Structure formats: C-alpha cells, structure tokens
C-alpha cells in the first residue's frame, strides 16, 4: 500500500453536509476532505491520475453533480499538473439502438458531463467499444473468477480515485466503494461474465433469486481484488451520500432520495468506507422514523454479510475508525 496511507488503515473521514454557506460550500468541504484524508500524498507532478465516476443514465435525474467531481479533479490537477482522466463504463443495455460508445458520450454530455464541466478528460473505461483492457489474476483462495479484465482507463492509471454516488443497488445492496471500485471498473464483456445468472435490470419484472445474488456478490468482490492488483493498490475512495436513491445511476429512472444528504466520506479502505456509509444511512433513517431493514427489504441483499465477506477476502476492515470534520 502507498506510504501516504494513514497509520489507521481503517480510518474514514467524514465531512457533513451541514452549515452550507458561500464560504463553506460543497467544493470547499470536499477540499478539506482530501486534506484530512491524505489523498493528495498519493500524487506527485506527472502522475497519471484516473477518477472513476458514475455517469447517470438518460432519465435518471439524481446523478452526482459535475461540480462535485470537478472539485476533486482540480485538486488532483493542482498536484500532478496534468488534467486527470475521468471515466465510467458503457452501460450493458443500449436503449437507443446506437453504437454504445456514441450513446454513452451523448448521454454524458446531455447530462452536463464534459471535459470542461468535470475538469478532466472524460473517456469510456474500456475504450470506445467498452471491451479494451488487460487481464489480472484474482489472488484469493477458492477464487470463482480466476482473473478479471480491467478497463484501459483504470488499469493504465498510476493512481485511481473511486468517486461513488451512493445509492441502493438491486444486486449488491449498496452502490459504494466496493462495487464501483471493482465490478464497475471491468470491461463490458467481463461484467456480463460476472453477472451470470442475475438480471441487472429488475425493473423489467424479472428479479433474481437470493442464491444468485449471493453468487454475484462474491464475484463482484473478487473483481475488486483484480482491480487493486491492476493499479498496485494505489486507490483512494470517496462516497458521496448526496441524493441517495433506491435505484442506481444506471437505471433510466428512480424514486426520490430515501434519506437526507449526509455528506462526503473518504478512505483508502473500501470496506471501512462502505461500512461507515451503511451505518450513517441506517442511523439517519432511524432518526427520521425509517425502517431499520429498509435496504435489505428493498434490494433483497444482506449488505452486512457482503461487508463481512469483503473483510474475509482481505479487501479491508469492517470496523471503521470514523473521523468527523465540519
């Protein structure tokens, strides 16, 4: 792991969404988040930095604001003196019957995601076809996958920042650092292989069996092991709990946010980060009279079990050391 990682590898830094003002805006809070979490210590002049984001599907209106990505890109650019690469993978269904690369870039630009608004070079992870990448072995006992093919924009970076718009996820329970930094970094054909037996679009009325969801969870976690290997574990993670919706960004619609904006969480440990994110959501739902089992009831996935399995696979620590800043 990089020398810049804090002594407590399970440390999670949280800057809340309270007391917003002209001199305490979201970008300013994000700058403090990077300073407190030592993220910039992983960069130097000339470093090829890549920011993996979630580009929302056409029709999904709660996507991460470009300004929230721009704040991170500007900080990286200030240190590296190079505009970072900003990427996401092609969606698995082409709703418009166009070339998938064309459709992806059109939807991204229409949603306000461009080189100018994001402060970096917006590209498709996996190239224009979505299937360009390199193969990396999954080094864990009894591996189901054996290896995974990681998209070019990710595996050719020298430092990877995984920026996740936190939502619920119908296959994984929660879209956070573990899923966006693993499964979502693979090329399209590899994601199809990891998905075997499950339907990524349950809005068509076909829901997956619990046993199939458990199998997908294991394969998605193994994907993360492969991605870490592809960038020599030089990964930093940020979870944005801002407009968290019951449906993920790749859906063409969503119900409204199910909990208030809690703020921004960051860590070098994806398990600790997702554990802190899950706990914050549960706590805020409880304060507002929400059902404690809402996430599992909505997704049919036991996310606490996924966190435990992720820790068992060596991806991180399931007990975060939370550091709250304002």
Secondary structure, DSSP 4 states (H G I P E B T S, - for coil): --TTS-SSTTEEEEEES-S-BTTB-HHHHHHHHHHHHTGGGG--TT--EEEE--PPPTT---PPPHHHHHHHHHHHHHHHSSPPEEEEEPPSS-TTSS-HHHHHHHHHHHTT-SHHHHTSEEEEETTTTT--EEEEE--STT-SSSEEEEEHHHHT-SEEEEEEE-EEETTTEEESHHHHTTGGGB-HHHHHHHTTT--S-GGGS-PPPHHHHHHHHHHHHHHHHHHHHHTTT-EEEEEEESS-BSS-TTSS--PPBSS---EEEEES-HHHHHHHHHHHHHHHHHHTT--TTHHHHHH---HHHHHHHHHHTTS--SS-EEEEE-
